[in-house]
Amino acid sequence: MIAKISSSNTLYGALAYNQNKVDADHANVIFYNKMIEPKDGNFDIDTCLRSFEPYLLANKKTEKPVFHASINPDPNDKLSDEKLAEIAQEYMQKMGYGEQPFIVYKHEDIEREHIHIVSLRVDETGKKLDNNFEHRRSMDVCRELEHKYGLIPADQKQRQDGLPLRPVKYDDGDVKHQIANVIRSVARDYQFLSLKEYKALLTLYNVGMEEVRGEAKDKPYQGIVYFALNEKGEKAGHPFKSSLFGKSVGVAELEKRIEKSAEVIKNKGLKERSKRIISAAMRTCKSRSDFEKTLSKQGISVIFRINDEGRIYGATFIDHEQKCVFNGSRLGKEFSANVFQELFKETDNRYNRNEQDDNKNNPEHDERYERYEQDDRQDHHEQNDHHEQDERRDHNEQDERHDHHEHDERHERYEQDNRHGQDNRRNSPSRPEQSLHSFDNTYNEKESSDTGTGSIFGMFSTAGSAGDDIEEQAFARRMKKKKRKPKIHL
């Protein structure tokens, strides 16, 4: 069982929070003490305010007179309304508020049933009740009630789950309320030394945080927005200004909390427990996942920041037992990101080598290895067959290229012979004189003849017969050469 206590100066806010649950059928009143009982039995805000009013009017010095506690049994503890009311009475009595007016609400809006108690820290004379070491006394009272009623101890559950708070689930709806439960508890209960450590802590509960800076009316401002995260750590839904959740989760109060945390951590030596547990895990764990599980069993969460290349560039440790947050470098150089990068790199390599050695002595591994060998041999034979086919195909292509080459050579020789015959006709010593002489005679005969047709045909007939003789000689030479060449099959 876990009890959470908060104090404020506004009674209306505490009553309205619970009354809204009642109006939505998510809560009901199961017990009240020294309260004005309504005629219809249904409590509302006005009735409750009248019951507390005399105490508030008598108060003169107490700044935060409102007492608001939530008591959360383990979900596996199935308790009736009567048993919860009895536990609430004993809790208030042992905390010193048994004679105060208070009202008890049972909430059923989430997976686990729990109760809320609203009361005051001042008596009817306006005197403040003793609230020294209130949180410590509350833990002691819870342990007594767990033992008396046979409830599951909170310490055991926290070590099993590692997270005392319920992470935000965006799909469940009422995101603003879920975020409020997380950030108010974290800002109040945990010690952290920077906003980055605070932000890292919130990611455990699927809550994101961003700083907002700008200028309005020529004045710089700094603020914070909160938003839900999905299972992948991505932003889900729209953000909420910190002012919607109260000053305790705004920049100013968080900076004050950081200053106070530095003193508390130093004075109480809160680093030592975390350093001792982390050092022991570093010596014994074989992998990063093993390291994280080992720390979780000791109530410590670790968040590694990893870049796209898979390298660790940051580490943050959250000690849920002492409720402290530490960046690795704050604990010492031996807990820096570079150390973990090299540590897990070596352990992962060593683990892989050991796994290979174990597989050598494993019969199942031998069978798998033999199957793999057979597959490899079959692949090798198939590759050889393909290789032989490729060689035959290449050889055929070479033969075809050779045949084409010889064909091209014959064709080239044939062209050369044709050109040689044409050159012989042009270069024949009798042809130019004969042609010119015949042309001159023909021209002269044309001039002296009436028609001149016979002499012109005689000129072409003489030139043609000479050319035919030359071509016949060239053709005979080519045929002789072909007879001497071996036959080529295309």
C-alpha positions in Angstrom: 0.0 0.0 0.0 1.3 3.5 -0.9 0.1 6.8 0.5 0.7 10.1 -1.2 0.1 13.4 0.6 -0.2 16.8 -0.8 -0.9 20.2 0.9 -2.4 23.4 -0.6 -4.1 26.6 0.3 -7.2 26.0 -1.7 -9.8 23.7 -0.3 -12.2 24.1 -3.2 -9.7 22.6 -5.6 -9.3 19.3 -3.6 -13.1 19.0 -3.2 -13.8 19.8 -6.8 -11.3 17.2 -8.0 -13.1 14.5 -6.1 -16.6 15.8 -6.8 -16.0 15.7 -10.5 -15.2 12.0 -10.2 -18.5 11.5 -8.3 -20.5 13.3 -10.9 -18.9 11.2 -13.6 -19.8 8.0 -11.7 -16.1 7.2 -11.2 -16.1 7.7 -7.4 -18.4 7.7 -4.3 -18.2 8.7 -0.7 -17.6 5.7 1.6 -16.9 7.5 4.9 -16.9 10.9 6.6 -16.1 12.3 10.0 -17.4 15.4 11.7 -19.1 16.5 8.5 -22.5 18.1 8.0 -24.7 15.3 6.7 -26.9 16.2 3.8 -30.6 15.4 3.9 -30.5 13.3 0.8 -27.3 11.6 1.7 -25.5 13.1 -1.3 -22.4 15.3 -0.6 -21.7 18.3 -2.7 -19.0 20.9 -2.7 -21.1 23.5 -0.8 -22.0 21.1 2.0 -18.4 20.1 2.4 -17.2 23.7 2.5 -19.7 24.5 5.3 -18.3 21.7 7.3 -14.7 23.0 7.0 -15.5 26.7 7.1 -15.1 27.2 10.9 -11.6 25.7 10.9 -10.5 27.9 8.0 -11.9 31.1 9.6 -10.0 30.3 12.8 -6.7 29.8 10.9 -4.4 32.8 10.9 -0.8 31.6 10.2 -0.9 28.3 8.3 -0.3 29.0 4.6 -1.3 25.6 3.3 -3.9 24.2 5.7 -5.5 21.7 3.3 -4.6 18.0 3.7 -5.2 15.7 0.7 -4.0 12.1 0.7 -4.5 9.2 -1.6 -4.1 5.6 -0.3 -3.4 3.0 -2.9 -3.6 -0.7 -2.1 -2.1 -3.3 -4.4 -4.5 -4.1 -7.3 -4.5 -7.7 -6.1 -5.8 -6.7 -2.7 -9.5 -7.0 -3.1 -11.1 -4.9 -0.4 -14.7 -4.0 0.3 -15.9 -0.5 0.9 -16.3 -1.2 4.7 -12.7 -2.5 4.8 -11.4 0.6 2.9 -13.3 2.9 5.3 -11.8 1.1 8.3 -8.3 1.5 6.9 -8.9 5.2 6.2 -10.1 5.8 9.8 -7.0 4.1 11.3 -4.7 5.9 8.9 -6.1 9.3 9.9 -6.0 8.4 13.6 -2.4 7.3 13.5 -1.4 10.4 11.5 -2.9 12.7 14.1 -5.9 13.8 12.1 -8.5 11.4 13.7 -10.4 14.3 15.4 -10.5 16.5 12.3 -13.4 16.7 9.9 -12.5 14.6 6.8 -14.3 12.9 3.9 -13.2 9.7 2.2 -13.8 9.0 -1.6 -13.4 5.7 -3.3 -12.1 6.1 -6.9 -12.7 3.5 -9.6 -11.6 5.4 -12.7 -8.4 3.4 -13.3 -7.4 -0.2 -13.1 -6.7 -0.1 -9.3 -9.2 1.0 -6.8 -7.9 3.6 -4.3 -9.2 6.1 -1.8 -8.8 9.9 -1.4 -9.1 11.7 1.9 -9.6 15.5 2.3 -9.1 17.2 5.6 -7.4 20.2 7.3 -4.1 20.7 9.1 -5.6 23.2 11.6 -8.0 22.5 14.5 -11.1 24.4 15.5 -9.0 27.0 17.3 -6.8 27.7 14.2 -3.8 25.9 15.6 -1.7 24.0 13.2 -1.4 20.3 13.8 2.0 18.7 14.0 3.1 17.6 10.5 6.8 17.1 11.1 8.3 14.1 9.2 4.8 13.6 7.8 5.9 11.5 4.8 8.1 9.2 6.9 5.4 8.7 9.4 2.9 8.0 6.6 5.2 5.2 5.3 5.4 3.7 8.8 1.7 3.7 9.2 1.2 2.0 5.8 3.6 -0.8 6.8 1.6 -1.3 10.0 -1.7 -1.4 8.1 -0.3 -3.8 5.6 0.7 -6.2 8.4 -2.6 -5.9 10.2 -4.8 -6.5 7.2 -2.6 -8.9 5.4 -2.0 -6.6 2.4 0.7 -6.9 -0.2 3.7 -4.8 0.9 4.5 -1.8 -1.3 8.2 -2.3 -1.1 8.0 -5.8 -2.7 5.8 -4.6 -5.5 8.0 -1.6 -6.2 11.0 -3.9 -6.6 9.1 -6.2 -8.9 7.7 -3.4 -11.2 10.4 -0.9 -10.8 7.9 2.0 -11.2 5.8 3.2 -8.3 3.6 5.3 -10.6 1.3 4.3 -13.4 2.6 5.3 -16.9 0.4 7.5 -19.1 -1.7 5.6 -21.7 -2.9 7.9 -24.4 -5.6 5.6 -25.6 -7.2 5.5 -22.2 -8.3 9.1 -22.6 -8.3 11.9 -19.9 -4.7 12.5 -20.9 -4.4 15.7 -19.0 -5.4 14.1 -15.7 -3.0 11.2 -16.3 -0.1 13.6 -17.0 -1.1 15.6 -13.9 -0.8 12.6 -11.6 2.7 11.8 -12.9 4.3 15.2 -13.0 3.0 16.4 -9.6 4.2 13.2 -7.9 7.6 13.2 -9.7 8.2 16.9 -9.0 7.3 16.5 -5.4 9.0 13.2 -4.5 12.2 12.9 -6.6 15.5 14.6 -6.3 17.1 15.8 -9.6 19.9 18.1 -10.4 18.8 19.5 -13.8 15.8 19.8 -16.0 17.3 17.2 -18.3 17.3 14.7 -15.5 13.7 15.6 -14.7 12.8 15.1 -18.4 14.5 11.7 -18.5 12.6 10.6 -15.4 9.3 11.6 -17.0 9.9 9.4 -20.0 9.6 6.4 -17.8 6.0 7.3 -17.4 5.3 8.2 -21.1 5.4 11.9 -20.4 7.4 14.3 -22.5 8.6 17.8 -21.6 10.0 20.7 -23.6 11.2 24.1 -22.5 9.6 27.1 -24.3 11.5 30.4 -24.6 10.5 33.6 -26.3 9.6 37.2 -25.8 6.3 38.8 -25.1 5.7 42.6 -24.7 9.4 43.2 -25.0 10.1 40.9 -22.1 11.7 37.4 -22.3 9.8 34.5 -20.9 10.6 30.8 -20.2 8.0 28.1 -19.8 7.4 24.4 -20.0 4.9 22.3 -21.9 4.0 18.6 -21.2 2.6 16.0 -23.5 2.0 12.3 -23.7 4.3 9.8 -25.4 3.3 6.6 -27.2 5.0 3.2 -26.8 7.7 4.3 -29.3 8.5 7.4 -27.3 6.9 9.7 -29.9 4.7 12.7 -29.1 1.0 11.8 -28.9 -1.7 14.5 -28.9 -1.3 18.2 -28.2 0.9 19.7 -25.4 -0.3 21.3 -22.2 1.1 24.4 -20.6 2.6 23.8 -17.1 0.3 26.5 -15.7 -2.6 24.1 -16.2 -1.1 21.8 -13.6 -0.1 24.3 -11.0 3.1 26.2 -10.0 4.8 23.2 -8.6 5.6 21.9 -12.1 6.5 25.2 -13.6 10.1 26.5 -14.4 10.5 28.6 -11.2 9.5 25.9 -8.8 11.5 23.2 -10.6 14.6 25.3 -10.4 14.1 25.7 -6.7 13.6 22.0 -6.5 16.9 21.5 -8.3 18.8 23.7 -5.8 17.2 21.9 -2.8 18.0 18.5 -4.3 21.7 19.3 -4.6 21.8 20.0 -0.9 19.8 16.9 0.0 21.9 14.5 -2.2 25.1 15.9 -0.8 24.1 16.0 2.9 22.6 12.5 2.9 25.1 10.9 0.6 22.4 9.5 -1.7 24.8 8.7 -4.5 26.6 5.9 -2.6 23.9 3.3 -2.8 23.4 3.8 -6.5 27.1 3.7 -7.2 27.6 0.5 -5.3 24.7 -1.3 -7.0 25.7 -0.1 -10.5 29.3 -1.0 -10.0 28.4 -4.6 -9.0 26.1 -5.0 -12.0 28.9 -3.7 -14.4 31.2 -6.4 -13.1 28.8 -9.3 -13.4 26.4 -8.6 -16.3 27.1 -10.1 -19.7 25.0 -7.7 -21.8 23.1 -4.4 -21.7 19.7 -6.1 -21.3 21.1 -8.2 -18.5 22.5 -5.0 -16.9 19.1 -3.3 -17.1 17.3 -6.3 -15.6 19.7 -6.6 -12.7 19.4 -2.9 -11.8 15.6 -3.1 -12.1 15.5 -5.8 -9.4 17.3 -3.4 -7.1 14.8 -0.6 -7.7 17.0 1.3 -10.2 16.0 2.2 -13.8 18.5 3.2 -16.4 17.9 5.2 -19.6 20.6 4.9 -22.3 20.6 7.6 -25.1 21.8 6.0 -28.3 22.5 7.7 -31.7 21.6 6.4 -35.2 24.9 4.5 -35.4 24.0 2.6 -32.2 26.6 4.3 -30.0 25.7 5.2 -26.4 26.2 8.9 -25.8 24.3 9.3 -22.5 23.1 7.4 -19.4 20.7 8.4 -16.7 20.0 6.3 -13.5 16.8 6.6 -11.5 17.0 5.2 -7.9 13.3 4.6 -7.0 14.2 3.5 -3.5 15.9 6.8 -2.6 13.9 8.7 -5.3 17.0 10.3 -6.9 18.0 10.9 -10.5 21.6 10.9 -11.6 23.3 11.4 -14.9 26.1 8.8 -15.2 28.8 11.5 -15.3 27.6 12.9 -12.0 28.2 9.6 -10.3 31.8 9.6 -11.6 33.9 9.1 -14.7 33.6 5.3 -14.3 29.8 5.7 -15.1 30.1 7.9 -18.2 28.6 7.0 -21.5 32.0 6.1 -23.1 32.6 3.5 -20.4 29.3 1.8 -21.0 29.8 1.9 -24.8 33.1 0.0 -24.4 31.8 -2.3 -21.7 28.8 -3.6 -23.6 30.8 -3.7 -26.8 33.3 -6.1 -25.2 30.7 -8.1 -23.3 28.5 -8.6 -26.4 31.6 -9.8 -28.4 32.6 -12.1 -25.5 29.0 -13.4 -25.2 28.9 -14.2 -29.0 32.2 -16.1 -28.8 31.0 -18.1 -25.8 27.8 -18.9 -27.6 29.8 -20.2 -30.6 31.9 -22.4 -28.3 28.8 -23.8 -26.7 27.3 -24.6 -30.0 30.3 -26.7 -31.0 29.3 -29.2 -28.2 25.6 -29.1 -28.9 24.2 -32.1 -30.9 21.4 -30.0 -32.2 23.9 -27.5 -33.5 25.9 -30.3 -35.1 22.8 -31.5 -37.0 22.0 -28.0 -38.1 25.6 -27.5 -39.1 25.5 -30.8 -41.2 22.3 -29.6 -42.9 23.9 -26.3 -43.7 27.0 -28.1 -45.1 24.7 -30.2 -47.4 23.0 -27.1 -48.6 26.3 -25.5 -49.2 27.5 -28.5 -51.2 24.3 -28.6 -53.3 24.7 -24.9 -53.9 28.3 -25.5 -55.0 27.3 -28.1 -57.5 24.6 -25.9 -58.9 27.0 -23.1 -59.2 29.5 -25.4 -61.1 26.7 -26.5 -63.5 25.9 -22.9 -64.1 29.5 -22.2 -64.6 29.9 -25.0 -67.2 26.8 -23.7 -69.0 28.3 -20.2 -69.1 31.6 -21.6 -70.5 29.8 -23.5 -73.3 27.7 -20.4 -74.1 30.9 -18.3 -74.2 32.6 -20.8 -76.4 29.7 -20.9 -78.9 29.6 -17.1 -78.9 33.4 -17.1 -79.7 32.8 -19.5 -82.6 30.0 -17.3 -83.9 32.2 -14.3 -83.7 35.0 -16.2 -85.5 32.7 -17.2 -88.3 31.4 -13.7 -88.6 34.9 -12.4 -88.7 35.9 -14.8 -91.5 32.7 -13.8 -93.4 33.6 -10.2 -93.0 37.2 -10.9 -94.3 35.8 -12.5 -97.5 33.4 -9.7 -97.9 36.2 -7.2 -97.5 38.4 -9.1 -100.1 35.5 -9.1 -102.5 35.1 -5.4 -102.1 38.9 -4.9 -102.6 38.7 -6.9 -105.9 35.8 -4.8 -107.1 37.7 -1.6 -106.3 40.9 -3.1 -108.0 38.9 -3.9 -111.2 37.4 -0.4 -111.3 40.9 1.1 -110.8 42.3 -1.0 -113.7 39.5 0.3 -116.0 40.2 3.9 -115.0 44.0 3.5 -115.3 44.2 1.5 -118.6 46.6 3.4 -121.0 44.6 2.8 -124.1 41.2 3.8 -122.6 41.7 7.6 -122.2 43.3 8.1 -125.7 40.7 5.7 -127.2 37.8 7.5 -125.5 39.0 11.0 -126.2 39.9 10.0 -129.8 36.6 8.3 -130.4 34.8 11.3 -128.8 36.6 13.8 -131.0 35.9 11.7 -134.1 32.3 11.3 -133.2 31.9 15.0 -132.5 33.6 15.8 -135.8 31.4 13.3 -137.6 28.3 14.8 -135.9 29.2 18.2 -137.2 29.7 16.9 -140.7 26.8 14.3 -140.7 23.1 14.9 -141.1 22.2 12.7 -138.2 25.4 11.5 -136.5 23.7 8.7 -134.7 25.8 5.8 -136.0 29.1 7.3 -134.9 27.8 8.0 -131.3 26.7 4.4 -130.8 30.0 3.3 -132.2 31.8 5.2 -129.5 29.9 3.5 -126.6 30.2 0.1 -128.2 34.0 0.4 -128.4 34.4 1.7 -124.7 32.0 -1.0 -123.4 33.8 -3.9 -125.0 37.1 -2.8 -123.5 35.6 -2.6 -120.0 33.9 -6.0 -120.4 37.3 -7.6 -121.1 38.8 -6.1 -117.9 35.9 -7.2 -115.7 36.1 -10.7 -117.1 39.8 -10.9 -116.2 39.1 -9.7 -112.7 36.3 -12.2 -112.2 38.6 -15.0 -113.4 41.3 -14.1 -110.9 38.7 -14.1 -108.0 37.5 -17.5 -108.9 41.0 -18.9 -108.9 41.5 -17.5 -105.4 38.3 -19.0 -104.1 39.3 -22.5 -105.4 42.5 -22.3 -103.3 40.6 -21.4 -100.0 39.2 -24.0 -97.6 35.5 -24.3 -97.3 34.0 -22.4 -94.3 30.7 -23.5 -92.9 28.5 -20.6 -91.6 
